[in-house]
Amino acid sequence: MKNGLRKLFAPLLNIFEHSEGDYVYKPMSRIILIVLALLFGGLTVGLIVISQQMALGWGALIPVSVFSAVSLFCLIIGGLGTDRAVARVWGSR
């Protein structure tokens, strides 16, 4: 299943996995990315619930899109990415 998901998200993963040189990977970086994905996912769900209750309508579209994109990005890189991809997200080369 993981290989199938890696093939599906290969265009995004290739950007971060194919780089030259050394990198410094810390296992805590992957955990932080996954926690960050969960936090932004919670923000997305909370904003959707609040926007429905307060009838914000289209006003919540941009924040929901940004929070869900950040959550998905962190989840893909943290869950499927190699050590090099995780290190590159944190700027370690």
ABEGO torsion letter per residue (X at the ends): XAAAAAAAAAAAAAAAABBBEBBBBBAAAAAAAAAAAAAAAAAAAAAAAAAAAAGAEAAAAAAAAAAAAAAAAAAAAAAABBAAAAAAAAGBX
